[in-house]
Each structure stands twice: as structure tokens, then as C-alpha cells.
Amino acid sequence: MRGKIKEFLIDAWDEITYSLKCACGRPTRMKRFIIVSVIGGALSIAYIYMLVSSIYNIGKQDAEKEFMELQHIERLKLQSEKDSINNLIQKEYEYEQSDR
């Protein structure tokens, strides 16, 4: 697999250099400088676009989280008076009342 990728990249590089030689002939220093500058500029613009886009999307996601819709908290449904703690409290209260 690795060999196939390496072979593909070498073939692609050879094709690119061949097409440049056909288009420009033997490039002078100035032509090479222009070609490298144009490719470098295009890659720089693509990099800056991706960077700004990523930062914008991060900020957009944070803003969506910050302005989530708020809802009222529902009251907890407590157990009925039949639970054991309420029974114990009621018995203690009754016991205290009967002592008086």
C-alpha cells in the first residue's frame, strides 16, 4: 500500500513537471519565481481561509451553546405521606403531644 502511494506521488510529480516544461519551455529564473510565488500565494490564501473559517465555526458553536433556550425547573414529585420517614416523624410528634 505504501509503495503504491509513493509510486502515485512520483508519477504525479513527473506529470506536473512535464506539463510545466511544455507550457513554459525551459523556465528562466523569473518564470520560476513567478510560478513559485503564485502557488505559494494560492496555498497561503487557502490556509488563511481555512483558519478563519475554523475560528468562526468554533465561535458560532460556542454562541449556540451560550444562548440555549431556558426552561423552568419542574418541581420534584415527593413521595406521599406513606413513606417511612414521614411515619416516624408523625409518630414522634404524636408521642410528644401525648406526653404533655
Secondary structure, 3 states (H helix, E strand, C coil): CHHHHHHHHHHHHHHHHHHHHHHHCCCCHHHHHHHHHHHHHHHHHHHHHHHHHHHHHHHHHHHHHHCCCCCCCCCCCCCCCCCHHHHHHHHHHHHHHHHC
